């Protein structure tokens, strides 16, 4: 199983004119039903296939890369009181779900096909998000080769700027992709992603539905926010297939202005108080109209860039298991107190206190021990030691400059012979590793003497 997690294989992708047509048909069918019920839905218009140069018919990656992306995406997800253990288990529980074959395609394992219906829905959604982020990283990295691509939970960012009342609008993106480089404005892409076990047609329906979620966030001018939508098909027979579309747009850039300049990321982020609703272009002297959703206008652009970047940084600290550092990068409305209460982040008695050298690089972070079938395994998540020193010191600007400068220098191997199991290192200096538990000799002596 550990070898399978590290095996490079291919993910099948569908993003073409045929998919666009199928999704438009699904949208028309749903719109007709909603019109009859009097419940119309606003959706993102102009979805199209991604350019072949960004996302072809397949992308090579290892299952462990997918689980790493999913683990980081869930690092601030508030999945349970155990925090780190609950969030990390969100990805680690899928360690036996994917089969990878060299020069072939990733598919579901026999064990993944036999789970109960409710858990299957959760499995398809979370794995769909993991595959979506892995492929979004690939596509945006090719589109912006001189920039860094980071992901953050849209829900956590939204909590910083919009009141709970306005957040009652049920549609919203799942993630934001921040495309950035030091000293320059960032560009943010809303992403909506899910999955299914049913085949092509459910994916068409899901993409139609997710088009409403990305439409709920406008950044800059009306109807000019670029976005990505994904539906991952996890069939019982055949390869995992990711269906992907995107929308173009001229906005999404987070510029400063003389009145509202871009802020130093070393300074704490502030809660915003943004008026809810997406503001339509005004005509004449009439009352400005708005639609339900979330809108970052020019006066809030610098604030939004600050919050997005700080929240991305908080996610790296949470991934390493350091609650106090995580709290420093979040606002109170984002739940900073939850991480700064003195309660252990990862589990009772477990905090950011583990250190390993992986692929020749020293990392610090947190670890978990659990059973897969009848074997005890340990999983470690962390950040390169020198980068974590910057994170814990509140030096977000220097941290971001460092990971940008070193983005192409990290090892690409998925297996560490000294560790003896799969290892995934991302461009932000984070690592996810798992292996069979090795009992330390000192522990054995202590147990024997006892």
N, C-alpha and C positions, 0 to 999 in steps of 0.2 A: 504494500500500500504506500509506504513512504517513497519507494522508487517511482511509483506511478505519479505521485504528486509532483515530482521533479521532472517528469518526462515532457520534453517539448513536443507539442502536437499542434493541430490546426483547429481553429474555430471557423465553421462555415458561416458565411455572411450573405444575406440578401439585401441589396439596396439598389433597386433599378426602377425603370419606368413601370414595369408590371406591378411592382409593389405599390408605387404611388397610385396607380389606377385602382388597385384592390382596396387601398385605404380610403380613397375618395368615395368608392362605392359603399363602404362600411359607414362613412360619415353621413352620406345621403340617406341611407337606410335609418340610422339612428335619429337624424334630424327630422325625418318624416314622422317617426313615432313621437318625438318630443313636441312637434308642432300640433299633433292631435291632442296631446295632453296639456298643452299650454305651458310647457317647461323648456323653452329654447336654451341652447347652450352655446356660448362663445368659444370658438376654437382657433388655434393657430392656423392661419391661411398660408398657402404657398409651400407646403412641405414637399420636398423633392429628394431624389437619391443623392447620396454623398458622392463626391468625385471619386473616380476609380483610383486616382493617385493617392487619395487619403485612406480609402478603405475598399480594397478589392473584393474578391470572392472568398478570401480566407486570410486569417492572420495567425501567425505562429506564436504560441505562448504555452506555459505550463499551468496545470490546474492550481498549483501553489501560488502563482501570480494572481489568479482570480481571487483566491481566498485572502491574499494579502490586501488587495484593493477593497474587498468587502469588509475585512476587519477594520481597516482605517475608516471606511465610510460609517461604520457603526460605533466608532470610538466615543462619540458624544451623543449616542442615541438614547440614553436613559432607559435602557432595557430592563434594569432591575436594581434592587437595593445593593446587590453585590458589586454593582458597577463593573469594574474591569473584568471580572470573571463572566458576568452576564454578557457584556458587549463582545468579549473575545469569543465566547462560546457561539455567538451568532455566526461566526465563520468556521470555527474549528469543528463544529458538529457536522460539517459537510466534507470532512477529510476522506470519507469512504464513498463519496457520492459520484465522483467523476473518474472515468477510465480514459487514459490518454495512450495513444499508440503512435510511435514514431512514424513519420511520413504518412499519417492518416489523420483522422479527426477525433476530437474529444466527444465522448458520448456518456450517457448515464451508466453507472455500474448496476449490476444485478440487485445489490442491496438498496439502491435508490429507487428502484421500480416498485418495491413492495411496501412503501410506507402508507399510512392512513391518509384519508382524503384531506382532512383539515391541515395536517402537516405538509401534505403535498402542495397545497396552495402557498403556504409560507415558504417552502423550499423553492418553488418556481419564482416567487417574487424576489427573494433575497439573492438567489443565484443569478437571476436575471439582472439585478443591480450590479453584482460583481462583474459579470461579463460586459455589461454596458460601460462601466467605468474603465475596464481594461481596454476596450476598443475606442472609447472616447479619448483616452490618453494617446492612443496610437494615431487616431485621425487628427486631433488638434496639434499633436507634436509635429506631424508632417505639414500641417497648414501653417504653423508658426515655428519654424525650426530655430529661431533665435530667442524663443521665449520658453518659460517654465510653465507646466500645466499642473495645477493643484485642484483638488476636489474638496467640497465641504457640504455638510447637510444644509439644505435650503431652509428647513424648519428652524434650525438653531440660529441662522442669520436673521430670519424674519422676526424671531422673538425679540431681537435687539431694537427693532425700529417701529414695529406696529403693535398696538395694544391688543390684548387678548380678545376684545370685542371685535376688532376688525379682522383678527386672525380666524374668526368664525367662518370665513369663506372657505369652503371645503377643498377647492381646487388650488393647487400650488405645485411647483416643481419638486422633485425629490432631492436634487443636488444642484449646486452651482459649480461650474468649471471656471476657475480663475486662470487666465492666461496672462503672464506677467514677466517683467524683468525689472531689476533694481533701477530706481530713479525715473521710471516711466509710468504712464497711466496703465492700469490693468484693463482687460476686457473680460466680461463675465457672460457665460452662456448658461441659461437654464437648461437642465436635463431632467427628463422624465423617463423612468425605466421600470419594467416589470417583466414577467415571464409566464409561461403556461406549459402544460403537458399535453395540450390538445391538438396541435398542428398549425398549419398555415392560417386557416380562417380565424381562429382565436387571436392570433398575432395581429391580423388586420384590424379586428375589433379593438384590441388593446391599444394599438397605435392611434386609432381614431379617438379613443377615450383619453389617452395621454396628451393629445394635442390640446385639450382643454387645460391641462395642468401647466404646460409651458406657457400658454397664453395668459395665465394668471399673473405673470411677472413681466412688467415692462421696465426696461432700463434705458432712459433717454427718450427719444421721440416716439410718438404713438406708432405702434405696429412696425417698428424697425429693430426689434431685439432678435438676434440670431439665437437658435436653440437646436437641441438634439433630442430625438425620441427613439426609444429602443423597446423591442419586445423579443425576449429570448425564448425560443421554442425548445423544450426539453422532452423529446419524444422517447417512447419506450423502445423504439427501434430506429436506428439511424443516428446521424450526428447531431449534436447541439448546434442550432442555427440561430444566429442573431439577425433580426430584421431591424434595419436602421434607416431613419430619414432625418433630414435637417431642414431648417429654414434659414434663408439668408436675411441680412439686414445691415443697416449702416450704423446702428447704435450698439449698446453694450459696453462702450468705452467709458471709463470712469476718470474724467478729466477734473482737474482742479480749476479754480478761477481766482481772480484777484480778491474777491470777497470771501471765497471758500477754498483756500489752497489745500493741496494734498498734505496729509499729516504724517508726522514721524510715527512709525510703527512701534517705537519704543515707548510712546505715550499710551496710557490706558485708553481703551475705547469707551465711548459714552452711549447710554441708551438714547435712541432717537424718539421722536414723537411725530411720526409722519402721518399726514392725513390719509385715511384709507381710501382706496379706490384708484382706478386707472383713469387718468384725466385725458379726455378727448381733445383734439385741436379745437380751439375756440374760433367762432366765426362772428364777426361784428361785435356788438356790445351785449349779446345775450349772456345768460348765466352759463358758466362753464359746465359741461356735462361730464359725467364719470360713469365708469362701469366697475362692477365688483372686482377686486384684485389688489395688487401691490405695484406701486409705481415709484421708481427712483428717478426724480427729476434733477435738473442741473444743480440746484441749490443743495441737494443731498448727495451728490456724486462723490465728493471727497470723503464724507462721512461713511458712505457705503463701502468704498474701497478700503478704508481703515478697518471697518468691522469685518469685512470678508477676509482680509489678510490676517488679522489677529485671530479670527476664529479658525482659519486653516492652521495657524501655529498652535492654537490650543489643542487641536486634534492630534498633532504630533506628540505633544506632552502627555495627553491622555493615553495615547497608544503605548507610551513608555511607562505608564502606570503612576505618574507623578501628579497627584491631585492638587497640591499647592501651586505648582507651576501652571497647571491647566487653569486654575481659578484666576490667575493673574491676567490671562489673556481674554477672559470672558467678561461681559457686563453682568450686572445683577439680574436683569431680565432674562439673560441667557442661562442663568442658573449657576453663577460663580460660587455662591455659598454652598452649593451641593458638593463641590469638590474641595472646599476649604473648611470643612467641619471637624477635621481631625480624625475622621473615620478612615480606615484603610481603604485605599482605592480599589485594589484588585480583588481582595477577599479578606476575611479576618486574618490579621497578622501578616498580610502580604502587600507590600508596597514596592515602589521603585527601588529595588535593592539587589537586583541580579545583574551580573556582568559576565559577558562571554566574548571571546575572540572568534569571529566568524569570517571565513574567507580572508583571513589575515588582518581584519579590522576590529578594533575593540568597540563593543557596544554595551550600553547600559539600558536597563529596562525592567520588566516584570515577567515572571514566569508562572505557569500553572501546571499542575500535575493531575492527570485524570486517566481513565481507562478507555481504550478502544478495543471492544470485544474483551478478551482476557489479558490484554497487554497494557501495562502502565506506560504512558508516554508523558513527556514534558514539552510544553510549548513556550517559546520565548518571543516576546515582542519588545522592540527597543529602538533606540536612536544611537547613531555613532557618538562615542563618548565626548569627543571634542565639540560636536554640534549640540549635544545635550547641555554641555556647560554653558553655551551661549543662551539656550532656551531658559535654563533655570536662573540665569542672571538677568533675564528680561531684555536681552539684546536681540530683539526681533529683526532689526534692520541688518545687523551683521550676520545673523543666522541665515536670512534670506539671500544675502549677497554671497555667502559661502556655498549654499546649496546650488545657487545659480551657476557659480563659477565651476563647481565640481560635478555638474549634472551629467556629463558624459564620461566620468572617470570611474564610476562604481562597477564592480565586477558583475558580469552577466551570468555567471554560473548559477545553476539551480541546485547544486549538490556540493556539500563541503565534506571531503573525506575525513577530516579530523573530527568534525561534528558527527558525521556518520548518518546524515539524513538531509532532507530538503531545506534549502535556505533561499529566501527571496529578499533582495536588497533593492529598494526603490531610489529614484533620483533625489528624493528629499532626505536621504540618509537613514530612513527607517528600515527595519529588518523584521521578518517573521520567520521563525525556524521551529522545527519540531523533530523529536527523535525518541527512540525508546529510552525509558528512564534508566539512568546509570546510578546505581546506589554507590555512595561514597564509602570508602573503606572505613573512615572514622566513624560514620554512622553505624556500620555493621558492628564495630567493636563496642560502641556504646550500648547498642541493643543487647549484645551478648553478655556484657558485664552486668547489665541491669537484670 
